[in-house]
Amino acid sequence: MMKTSSLAEIAPDLAQAGAALERAARNARRLADQTNTPFYVFIDGKIVDLRKLEQESQIESTVSEPSEPRLSR
C-alpha cells in the first residue's frame, strides 16, 4: 500500500506560500493607502489600478443612489 503525503510534509515552505502571498498583498495595499500611490493588480488579464477603480465605483454609486427626501418648509 502506498502512503500519501501532505504538501506540508513534502514541502513545508511551499505549504506556507499562499499565506505569505496574502500577507504581502495586504501590506502592499496598506502602503499604497498610506502613501496615496497606485495599487496595481491583474483583473481579467489587464493591469488595473485597484485604488482608482474603487474610487470610480464609489463616485458612481454616490451619483446613482437616490438622495434622501427633503422636507420643504
Backbone bond lengths (Angstrom), bond angles and torsions (degrees), N, CA, C in turn:
res aa  C-N    CA-C-N  psi(-1)  N-CA   C-N-CA  omega(-1)  CA-C   N-CA-C  phi
1 M - - - 1.438 - - 1.528 110.11 -
2 M 1.326 116.56 135.85 1.452 121.32 -177.87 1.530 110.64 -91.36
3 K 1.320 116.17 131.79 1.460 121.17 179.18 1.531 108.67 -84.58
4 T 1.328 116.45 133.25 1.460 119.27 175.46 1.516 108.66 -93.80
5 S 1.295 116.04 140.34 1.463 121.50 -179.44 1.521 109.60 -110.59
6 S 1.302 116.00 146.95 1.458 119.73 176.91 1.524 108.75 -82.43
7 L 1.324 114.92 163.24 1.463 120.06 178.83 1.520 110.32 -61.21
8 A 1.324 117.14 -37.21 1.465 121.05 179.81 1.523 111.37 -63.01
9 E 1.326 117.20 -32.47 1.467 120.46 178.20 1.523 111.01 -75.58
10 I 1.323 116.36 -38.36 1.465 120.38 -176.15 1.526 111.53 -77.10
11 A 1.336 116.29 -48.48 1.462 120.99 -176.45 1.523 109.28 -141.69
12 P 1.321 117.72 84.76 1.466 120.70 -176.45 1.531 113.69 -58.64
13 D 1.326 117.23 -34.59 1.472 119.90 178.69 1.525 110.68 -66.14
14 L 1.319 116.27 -42.17 1.460 121.08 -179.32 1.524 111.00 -66.82
15 A 1.316 117.14 -33.43 1.463 121.00 179.72 1.526 111.35 -64.40
16 Q 1.316 117.75 -26.61 1.465 122.37 -179.16 1.530 113.03 -95.25
17 A 1.324 117.72 -1.62 1.473 121.21 -174.76 1.523 112.28 -63.69
18 G 1.324 118.10 -40.31 1.458 120.88 -178.76 1.519 112.18 -61.22
19 A 1.317 116.31 -46.04 1.468 121.15 178.77 1.528 110.62 -63.76
20 A 1.318 116.86 -39.12 1.466 120.62 179.18 1.529 111.06 -65.47
21 L 1.323 117.35 -40.16 1.465 120.58 178.07 1.527 111.56 -65.36
22 E 1.328 116.67 -39.15 1.462 119.95 177.72 1.529 111.26 -64.82
23 R 1.331 117.30 -41.32 1.475 120.38 176.77 1.516 110.75 -62.53
24 A 1.329 116.24 -43.34 1.465 120.37 -179.60 1.527 110.86 -62.93
25 A 1.318 117.55 -39.97 1.472 121.16 178.79 1.524 110.66 -65.13
26 R 1.335 117.21 -43.30 1.476 120.36 178.20 1.522 110.98 -61.53
27 N 1.338 116.12 -43.55 1.467 120.39 179.60 1.525 111.56 -65.47
28 A 1.324 117.24 -40.02 1.461 120.97 178.64 1.527 110.33 -65.10
29 R 1.326 116.73 -41.00 1.466 120.56 178.76 1.530 110.43 -64.55
30 R 1.311 116.68 -43.64 1.468 121.26 178.82 1.527 110.43 -60.48
31 L 1.328 116.81 -43.78 1.462 120.90 179.12 1.528 110.88 -63.51
32 A 1.320 117.55 -41.93 1.468 121.00 178.36 1.525 110.49 -61.94
33 D 1.316 117.29 -40.58 1.467 120.91 177.82 1.520 111.24 -65.55
34 Q 1.319 117.15 -42.67 1.471 121.18 -177.90 1.524 111.99 -67.90
35 T 1.313 117.01 -33.73 1.468 120.74 -175.29 1.523 112.94 -102.37
36 N 1.333 116.19 2.84 1.464 121.80 179.61 1.529 111.44 53.17
37 T 1.326 115.08 48.00 1.458 121.38 179.02 1.529 109.44 -118.08
38 P 1.328 118.02 161.75 1.468 120.69 -179.32 1.530 112.03 -61.51
39 F 1.319 114.93 154.43 1.466 122.18 175.57 1.520 106.31 -128.35
40 Y 1.337 115.69 96.57 1.457 121.10 -173.92 1.525 111.54 -86.80
41 V 1.336 115.32 136.56 1.459 122.95 176.70 1.528 107.97 -140.12
42 F 1.338 115.87 164.43 1.460 121.07 172.88 1.515 108.77 -92.00
43 I 1.337 117.13 126.05 1.460 122.72 173.49 1.517 107.15 -131.26
44 D 1.303 116.99 120.04 1.467 122.66 -178.89 1.526 111.72 52.93
45 G 1.333 116.46 40.85 1.455 121.48 176.61 1.522 114.69 77.22
46 K 1.332 117.30 8.21 1.467 121.07 179.60 1.517 109.53 -117.86
47 I 1.336 116.16 148.22 1.456 121.12 175.22 1.520 107.44 -84.79
48 V 1.340 115.76 124.37 1.460 121.33 -174.23 1.522 109.32 -132.30
49 D 1.339 116.39 140.66 1.461 121.00 172.76 1.524 107.03 -81.54
50 L 1.307 117.38 104.73 1.453 122.32 -174.64 1.523 111.73 -63.60
51 R 1.319 117.90 -37.07 1.468 120.30 179.12 1.523 110.39 -62.70
52 K 1.321 117.37 -44.52 1.463 121.35 179.84 1.530 110.37 -65.21
53 L 1.314 116.58 -42.59 1.456 121.39 179.07 1.529 110.91 -60.38
54 E 1.322 116.89 -42.95 1.462 120.67 178.98 1.522 111.46 -67.48
55 Q 1.324 117.78 -38.33 1.461 120.93 177.86 1.521 110.16 -63.61
56 E 1.328 116.85 -42.38 1.460 120.65 179.06 1.521 110.97 -64.15
57 S 1.329 117.42 -40.62 1.460 119.43 -179.60 1.521 110.79 -69.41
58 Q 1.336 118.19 -32.02 1.460 120.36 176.48 1.523 110.29 -68.10
59 I 1.317 117.15 -39.33 1.462 120.89 178.70 1.523 109.62 -65.35
60 E 1.336 117.11 -44.31 1.462 121.07 179.55 1.521 110.95 -62.59
61 S 1.331 117.85 -41.69 1.459 120.12 -178.40 1.529 110.57 -69.16
62 T 1.330 117.34 -32.39 1.455 119.95 178.37 1.525 110.38 -69.56
63 V 1.315 116.49 -39.54 1.456 121.10 -179.60 1.521 110.37 -70.67
64 S 1.326 118.15 -38.40 1.452 120.91 -175.16 1.530 113.56 -82.46
65 E 1.332 117.95 -16.82 1.455 119.92 179.56 1.523 110.05 -75.05
66 P 1.317 116.51 135.90 1.464 117.81 177.72 1.521 110.25 -68.18
67 S 1.304 115.84 143.31 1.457 119.19 -179.95 1.520 109.75 -79.96
68 E 1.315 114.34 161.86 1.462 120.06 178.78 1.522 108.87 -66.57
69 P 1.338 117.00 140.63 1.463 118.72 176.12 1.519 110.35 -63.12
70 R 1.307 116.03 138.58 1.460 120.30 -179.38 1.522 109.34 -106.20
71 L 1.290 113.73 141.14 1.453 119.48 177.80 1.516 109.28 -88.43
72 S 1.307 116.57 131.63 1.455 119.14 177.28 1.514 108.58 -95.36
73 R 1.299 117.03 148.71 1.469 121.06 -178.41 1.487 111.11 -104.73
